[in-house]
């Protein structure tokens, strides 16, 4: 009876955490379709408006270094609940920002608190789900993020055209508060206290016991630069180069999310059929080809194909790397995932900044070709080495910090 109740509570917690991922994903991806509207409303160039992407992604990465060890000590879900409250406040502030400087500040604050949700959810899954079933469950988190991508792309573009780009932030903040209330009503999971007091640096020592893990995290840093950071400019490309409306941009970009949802639903079967190394190779190659497709005309036909391909390929690539990250250090799982997210979003913030500068200087097509070349170089190295570099370290099963 107790086991059944515990299993039911874990299931409820899982779905609420997945809902939280959806909410944060809506926020992080909504900039893609509404970036041109923000630039127009605040009377700045796309390159300058792109600072809001970096302002969100940079603290999102940096604050993983705080949340990982904190969650290892106090509990994953508790930290997520507090972060969601801060996230809701940040969303409201973004919706009323009067100028670019203020919006950059509020996006920075929102990125700080949003940073806790996805990686700590992955760490919680790592603690509660066996590795053989883990990629399938992580597939659901990827689906939630992808559905958030669909909603934010379609709704963001529509709201930017009909009402205001500010509306989406207000709605998303309200959803975050609802999730917190439901989490509190269902009860927070108990956290088993540590059996041995350990230094605050002990979780990091557990992750870096094997020096190859640093090379794996370097790969993730590079991945973040040519995926999340660069993807934010697809909407601006369609508006500036091809002259599409915000509504059309929203629906075209939504195809990325639709493809991600479908692929995320099948990711468990794909993992069993293809195995991890092939998934990295196919995923990375698909993203590179998608970048090249965005340079071709007619864009009304080819660009949707690029979005479908990039959505599916990215999920194959990224879900595999995420699953590998859950085993970097089983004794400090939240810290391992936090370092993964730190590397990913630090790379994303740099990628967003470099992509914006490249667009302003060289144009969209040249930038997309450069991203394709970078992606293929990454894919070759990741296919050959990512799995070896992410194996648990020599002291990974030491439970002294649990």
N, C-alpha and C positions, 0 to 999 in steps of 0.2 A: 504493500500500500504506500509506504514511504517512497520507495523507488519510483512508483507510478506518478506520485505527486511531484517528485523531483524532476522526472522526465517531462511532465507537463509544463512545469515552470521554466525549464530550459528551452522548451519549444516556444513558449510565449516570448521569452527573452530574445531568442534568435530572431523571431519575426519582427519584434520591435526594433532590434538593432539593424535589421535589414531595412526597415522603414526609415530609420535615421540616416542610413547610407543614401537612400533615395533623396531625402531632403537636402543633404549636403551636396549630393551630385547635381541636383537642380541648380543650386547656387553656384557651384564651381564651373558648370558648363554653360550657364545661361549667358555668360558674357559673349560667347561666340556669335549668336544671332543679333544681340543688341549693342555690340561694340560700335557699329556705325551710328546708331541712334544716340548713344551716349556722346560720341565725338561731336555730332551735329548739335545736340542740345547744349553742351558745355562749350561749344565753339573752339574745338581743338582738333589737331590732326589725329589720324589713326595711330601714328607712332607715339604721340603723347598720351592718347587715351589708353594705349597698351600698357601704360604704367600701372593701371588698376589690376591687370593680370599678374604682373610681377609682385605688386603689393600684397596680393592674396597668397600667391604660391610660395613666396620666400618665407614668411613666418609659418606657413603651413608645414614647410619642411623643417625649419629650425626648431620649432617647439616639440617635434617628435622626441628630441633629446630630453625633454622634461617629462612628457606624458608616459613614455615607456617604463622607466624605472618607477614612476609614481604609481602606475597601474599594477606593476609587479608587487608593490607593497600594500596598496589599499584596495585594489579590486578594479577590474576593467569597467564594469557597468556603472559603478559609482562615479568614476571620472567622466564617463560619457554623459551621464545625466547633467552634471554641473556644466560641462562644456556646451551642451545643447541649450541651456538657459542663456549662457553668454552669446551663443550663436543667434538666438532669437532677438536679443537686444541689438546685436550688430546689424542684423538684417533691417530692422526698423530704422536705424541710423543711416544706413546706405540709401534707404528710400527717400530720405529728406535732405541728402547732401546737396548744398547749393552750388558747389563748384568742384573742379577736378581735384584740387588739393585736398579738400575735405573728403571727397569720395575715396581718394587714395588712402587717406588715414583710416576711414571706416572699413575699407576692404582689408587693410592690414590687420585691424583689430578682429574682424570676422575670421580671417585666415588663422589667427592665433588659436581661437577656440574650436573652429571646425577641424583643426588638425587631429583632435583626439578620436574622432568617430570611426573612420574607416580602419586605420591600423589597429586600434584596440579591439574592434569587432573581429578582425582577422586573428588577433592574439587569443581572444576568447574562444573562437572556433578551434584554434590549435589546441587549447586546453581541454575542450569538451568533445572533440570529434576525432576518431582514429584517422591516421594518415591515408589509408586506402579509400576512405569515403570523403576525405577533406576537399579534394578538388571539385567534387560534385556540389558540396555545400557552398564552397567559395563561388561556384558558378551562379548560385542564387544571389550572392552579394553583387557579382558582376552584372547580373540581370537588373537588379535594383538600380545600380548606377546607370545602366544603359537606358532603363525606362525614364530615369531622371533626365538623361540626355534628350530623349524623345520629347518629353513634356516641356523641358526648358527651351528646346529649339523651336518647337511649334508654338507654344504659348508665349515664349519670349518675343518671337518675331511678331506674333499677332498683337500682343499687348503694346509693344513698341509702336506699332502702326495705328492702333485704335485708341489706346488710352495714354500710357506712358511706360517707359522702361522701368520706372520706379515701382510699379505695381507688383512685379514678380518678387521683389525682395520682401515686400510686406506680407504677401501670401505665404512665402516660404518660411518666414519667421513664425507665423501663426501655426503652421504645421509642426514645426520643431517643438513648440510649447505643448501641443496636444500629445506628442509622443512622450515627452517627459512626464506628463500627468498619468498616462497609461502605464509607464514604467513604474512609477511610484505606487500606483494602485495594485499592480501585480506583485510587488515586493521585490526588493533588490536581492540578488543571490548572495549567499554568505561567502565570505572570503576566508579560506583556511589560513590561520596565522603562520608566519615563518617559523620553522623549527629552530633555526639558528640565526642570530643577528649577523648581518653582513654589512660590509662597507657600501656606501652609495655607488661606488665604482664597480662593485662586484658583478652586476649584470653586464656591463660593458666588457669586463674581463672574460666573462663566459662567451660572449659573442666573438671576440677577437682572439680567443684561444687558438683558433686556426687562422693564420694570416691570410689564407686564401679568401676568407670572408670579405676582407677589405677590397679585393679585386672584384668580387661579386657585386658589392655595393657601388663600386665605380661603374660597372656595367649599368646598374639601375639609374645612376646619375645621368649617364648618357642617354638612356632610354627616355627618361623624363623630358630631356631637352628636345628630342625630335618627335615626341608624341604630344603629351599634355600641353606643354608650352607652345608648341607650334600649331596644334589643332585650333587654337582660339582664333586664328586669323582666316579660317575658311570663309566665314560670313563676310568679313571685310573684303576678301578677294571677289566674292560674287557681287558685292555692291559696287566697289570701285572699278573693277576691270570689266564686269559684264552688265552692270546697271540694273540688277534685279531689285525688286521691292523687298521690304523687311518681311512681309508675309511669305513671299516665295522663298527667301533665304531660310526662314524658319523651317519650312517643310522640306527643303532640300537637305539641310543639315540634320533634320530629324531622321533621315534614312540611315545615318551613322548609328544612331541609337537603336533603330529597329533591327538592323543587322546584328548589333551587339546583343540584343535581347534574344534573338533566335539562336545565335551561336552560344550564348551563355546557357541557354536551356539544354543544349546538346553537349556541353563541354565535358561532362563526365564520360559519355560514350566516346567522344573524340580522344580523350586522354587514354582510355583503354585501347583504342584502335591504333592511334598514331604514336603514342609514347611521347615523353616530354621533349626529347631532343628534336624530333620532327615537328612538333608543335611550335617550337621556337623558330625553326628554319622557315616553315610555311608562313607563320605569322609575320615575321620580320620582312620577308620577301613581299608579302601581300601589301604591307604598309608602304614599302618603297614604290611598288608599282602604282599604288593609289596616288601617291604624290605626283608621279609622272603624268597620270591621267588628268589631274587637275589643270595641267597646262594646255590641254588639247581642246579643240572646238569641233562640233558645237557643244558648248558647255551645258545646255539644257538636256542633252542626251548623255554626255560623257561624265559630267560632274556627279550626277546621281549614282552612276556606276562606281565612281571613285569613293563616294561615301559608303556605299554598301560594302565594297571590298575592304576599305580601311576599318570599318566597324567590326567586321568578322575577323579580319587578320589581327587587329589589335587585341581582341579578347583571347585569341589563341596564344599570342605571345605573352601578354601581361598576366593572364590568370596562371600560366605555368610558372612564371617568375615569382608571382605572389605565393603560390603553393610551396615552392622551394624555400622561400623566406621564412615560412612558419617552422622550419626545422633547423634554422641556423644555430639556435641554442635553446633546446627544449627546457633547460633550467631557468632561462630568462626570456621566455617567449615574447612577452610584450616589448621588451627592450629590443629584441631582434627585429620584430616587425616595425617598431618605431624607427630604427636605423634604416630599414628598407624605405619607409615613407620619407624619412629625412633626405635620403639620397635622391629619391624620385622627385620630390617637389623642389628641392634645391636645384636640381637639374632643370626642372620645369620652369622655375622662375628665371634662370639664366637663359634657357631656350626661348622663353617668351620675349625677353629683352633683346636678344640677338636677332630673333626673327623679325621683330618690329623694325630694328635698325636696318636689317637687310632689305626689307620691303621698301622702306623710305629711300634707300640708296640705290638698290639694283632692280626693284620691281618684283611683282608677284611670281612670274614664271621662273625667273632665275633663282629665286629663293626656294621654290618648290623643287626644282632640279637638285639644288644643293642639299635639301633635306632628304631626297631620295638616295643620293650618293652616301650620305652619312648613315642612313638607315641600313643600307646594304653592308657597309663596312661593319657596323655593329652586329648585324645578323650573323656574319661569318664567325666573328669572335664568340658571340654568345652561344651559337650552336655547338661550337667545339668545346667551350670551357665553362659555361654557366652552371651546369649540373655538378661538375667536379668542385667548382669554387663555392658551392652552396651546401656541401655535405656538412653534417654536424661535426663540430670540433672535437678534439680529443677529450675535453672535459664537459661535453655538452650534456651528459646525463648525470652530472653532479647536482643533486637536489638541495644543496645547502642553502640556496637563496629562495627556495620555494616557501 
